[in-house]
Amino acid sequence: MNQPANITIRKSGIADRLLMWAPVLILAVLFISIVHGYSLEQRTVLMRYLLFTLSGVFAFILPYISFPDRNSKLWQIANLSRKQLFHRYLEHHRSVLLAAGAVVLVTALADSLGITNEMVGQFVLLTYGMFFMIGIYLFSASRYLSIGRESQQWQEGVKGRKVRKRMADMAKYPMDPGSIPSLIASVVIALTGMLAVVIGAFAFSIGGVVAESAIGLLLFLWGMKSSARKRGQADRHFYETNAFFGEFFGVSSGAQASREAVKVDQLWWIPGRWKAHGWAFMTQMDRKMPAGRFIAVGHLLIWVLAYQDVGRTLLIACWALFAVAHHGLLMLTMNEAVAPKWWLRNLDSPLHWIFSRFWAQVRWVLPLAFSMLVMRWLFAVIQWEDIGFTLLIFLMAGGILSIFISFRYERKYVN
């Protein structure tokens, strides 16, 4: 029997590290500005909102940044062990996990001086936040790793055909049944994390911080158990799920097939020099990930916070954080299946692809501004300067990340 090969992975260069750490540092700075001067009670409330949000993020984003794995054929040839495959899968989530860990750390400990009773409480809060965050992440990662076979059965089986027919007859909506397990998984993961936050807050009202921390510990142990169970069959799960998502993202079907692609002349906000380039990026990005859903979920979460009357400072920080998060979509343009290097370098110089990436993201400015304007009109919490600040953060983050990505992805390509 063939033995698993030892694969040497190239160490990350400076550009890779900058690309990974820049969003983490931006988020850390934003949260430091939020928690400046916060009491332990205020930090606890903010931590709950943060974990509530992270539950939704992990429930949605993991399959899109994990599959299809462009190195999957190499892993097959090398005959990686189950443990190695599982680690390769988890490595896709490193940036997201680092960013989540950074904001949990900053929320609990930033702006703390000296060893006081409140400092001890902050370390307990940090422990709770880390246990909770890692637990919901491992649960989500384990659930999505093994979803391939179920999705394939829905796509090709009798149950899937019935659902497709009912949706077409009743709702006039051409739905791909293969996406149903992922949709169910997203709802289950999000509800699990959000309910755990609510239960933890209730436990705090009865037994204090120890009771709430116990909920985080239970979620962590559940995540570890799920992870250990799926790791034992990681090879089967990985290749099945990778094959399904490779087909799902590579072939337009269902609603995507019936939706007319945006036309170049409809991109009125992009200057003519970069209009065709921006159109190519937008078309490929939307094929790979339904960006509208991601953006809509973000708006919904912030509106929920506004309805909860969390205060102007926290609301502004959330808008700024959301403005930066928009540009995570640009990471898709580093995918060979979305934007091959040879195509980019043969068509134009990296400088013009920087501007093309930036202008493609400007499409989200109007929805962002409109949502904030309506919120100001309804709740009268945020001010005009807050809206201007958020839009400035959005534009600056888009420009910076566009430069980092083009520097990392295209500059070393040789024809």
C-alpha positions, -999 to 999 in steps of 0.1 A, spaced: 0 0 0 13 35 -8 26 55 21 15 91 24 41 115 10 58 142 29 48 175 13 69 206 19 48 237 17 65 269 7 68 293 36 48 325 33 67 355 20 65 390 32 36 398 8 16 368 20 21 378 56 11 414 49 -20 402 31 -30 380 60 -22 404 88 -34 437 73 -71 429 78 -64 415 113 -46 447 123 -73 469 109 -100 451 128 -79 452 160 -74 490 157 -111 495 151 -120 474 182 -94 492 203 -112 524 195 -145 509 205 -135 494 239 -114 524 250 -126 532 285 -152 504 286 -161 488 319 -162 450 324 -200 450 321 -198 469 288 -171 446 275 -193 416 284 -222 430 264 -200 438 234 -185 403 236 -220 387 233 -228 408 203 -194 399 187 -200 361 193 -235 365 179 -220 380 148 -192 355 145 -217 326 146 -233 341 115 -200 346 98 -187 310 104 -221 297 93 -219 314 60 -183 319 48 -164 287 53 -174 266 22 -167 296 0 -131 300 12 -125 262 14 -137 247 -19 -128 239 -45 -93 234 -33 -70 241 -63 -43 218 -49 -67 188 -45 -51 169 -73 -17 174 -58 -30 160 -25 -43 130 -43 -10 123 -60 9 128 -28 -16 105 -10 -19 127 20 -30 111 52 -64 119 68 -47 141 94 -27 160 68 -58 165 46 -77 178 76 -50 203 84 -49 214 48 -86 221 50 -83 241 82 -55 262 67 -80 278 43 -97 294 74 -65 308 90 -71 344 81 -107 344 92 -98 326 125 -70 350 132 -93 380 126 -119 365 149 -94 357 176 -79 392 174 -112 410 179 -121 386 208 -87 394 224 -90 431 219 -126 432 232 -116 415 264 -82 430 272 -75 462 252 -70 494 272 -64 475 305 -38 488 330 -26 470 361 -38 438 378 -71 446 393 -103 427 402 -117 439 369 -86 427 351 -93 392 364 -128 394 351 -115 405 317 -93 374 316 -123 352 324 -142 370 296 -113 363 272 -114 326 281 -151 325 275 -148 343 242 -120 321 229 -138 289 240 -170 300 223 -153 312 191 -132 281 186 -161 258 195 -185 273 169 -158 274 143 -149 237 148 -186 228 147 -190 248 114 -158 235 98 -168 199 107 -203 203 93 -192 217 60 -163 192 55 -188 163 53 -216 180 34 -205 169 -1 -221 135 -2 -254 148 11 -254 176 -14 -247 153 -43 -276 130 -32 -299 160 -31 -287 171 -65 -290 138 -83 -316 119 -62 -354 116 -63 -359 140 -33 -339 167 -52 -359 163 -84 -392 167 -64 -379 199 -47 -368 213 -81 -402 206 -96 -421 221 -67 -401 252 -67 -405 256 -105 -442 249 -104 -452 269 -72 -426 296 -68 -414 298 -104 -379 297 -90 -353 274 -106 -336 262 -75 -306 238 -74 -314 211 -48 -277 205 -42 -275 238 -24 -302 228 2 -279 210 26 -255 240 27 -285 263 33 -297 240 62 -262 238 76 -259 276 76 -291 279 95 -282 252 120 -248 266 127 -260 302 130 -289 292 153 -266 270 174 -241 299 181 -268 326 185 -288 304 209 -257 296 229 -251 334 233 -286 338 246 -284 308 269 -250 321 282 -265 355 290 -294 338 308 -269 316 327 -250 348 337 -281 362 353 -284 331 374 -249 320 382 -226 349 371 -196 347 349 -187 311 358 -221 299 346 -218 318 313 -182 306 308 -195 270 313 -217 275 282 -186 285 262 -167 255 275 -196 231 265 -196 246 230 -159 242 228 -161 205 238 -189 199 213 -168 215 186 -138 194 195 -159 162 195 -173 171 160 -138 178 148 -124 146 161 -152 125 145 -148 141 111 -110 140 112 -112 102 113 -127 101 78 -113 134 65 -100 118 32 -135 106 21 -153 138 33 -127 162 17 -127 147 -17 -164 142 -19 -171 178 -8 -144 192 -30 -158 174 -60 -193 187 -53 -183 223 -48 -160 222 -78 -189 212 -99 -214 235 -82 -192 266 -85 -179 257 -119 -212 251 -137 -239 276 -137 -272 261 -129 -305 268 -113 -311 304 -104 -277 314 -117 -284 301 -151 -317 320 -153 -302 353 -142 -290 376 -169 -254 387 -163 -247 424 -159 -238 442 -191 -206 463 -194 -225 494 -203 -245 491 -171 -214 498 -150 -219 536 -151 -197 542 -120 -166 526 -135 -143 548 -156 -141 536 -192 -104 526 -190 -113 499 -164 -149 492 -173 -143 459 -191 -118 447 -164 -143 455 -136 -171 437 -155 -149 406 -158 -141 407 -120 -177 412 -110 -190 385 -132 -165 359 -120 -168 369 -83 -206 367 -84 -204 333 -100 -181 321 -73 -199 336 -43 -234 352 -40 -220 385 -27 -255 401 -24 -264 376 3 -232 383 22 -238 420 21 -275 417 29 -267 396 60 -243 423 72 -268 451 68 -294 430 87 -271 424 116 -263 461 120 -300 470 118 -307 444 146 -280 462 167 -296 496 159 -330 483 170 -314 471 202 -303 506 209 -266 497 215 -254 533 213 -238 555 188 -202 545 194 -208 508 189 -230 514 159 -204 535 142 -177 509 149 -199 481 134 -206 502 103 -168 508 99 -161 471 105 -187 461 79 -173 487 55 -139 469 57 -155 434 55 -170 442 21 -136 440 6 -130 404 18 -147 395 -15 -117 407 -34 -98 377 -20 -117 357 -47 -97 375 -74 -66 356 -62 -83 323 -73 -70 309 -105 -105 297 -114 -117 333 -111 -88 353 -125 -59 333 -140 -26 350 -137 -16 345 -173 -49 362 -184 -44 392 -161 -7 398 -171 -13 393 -208 -43 416 -209 -30 445 -188 -4 457 -162 -9 451 -125 -14 488 -120 -46 488 -140 -59 456 -122 -55 475 -89 -79 502 -102 -102 475 -117 -105 457 -84 -111 490 -66 -138 503 -89 -156 469 -90 -160 472 -52 -174 508 -55 -207 492 -65 -214 487 -28 -211 524 -19 -247 533 -27 -263 505 -7 -241 513 22 -249 550 21 -286 544 16 -288 520 45 -270 544 68 -292 573 57 -324 554 63 -311 544 98 -303 580 106 -338 590 96 -355 562 116 -333 561 147 -316 595 147 -285 578 163 -258 583 137 -248 617 123 -238 630 89 -201 629 99 -205 592 109 -218 584 74 -189 603 58 -164 585 81 -178 551 72 -177 558 34 -141 570 37 -131 539 56 -148 518 28 -129 536 1 -95 535 19 -98 498 28 -108 490 -8 -78 508 -22 -53 493 3 -65 457 -2 -66 461 -40 -29 471 -39 -19 443 -15 -37 417 -37 -23 428 -70 12 431 -54 9 395 -41 -9 378 -69 4 393 -102 38 409 -97 58 376 -97 40 361 -127 63 354 -156 49 349 -191 
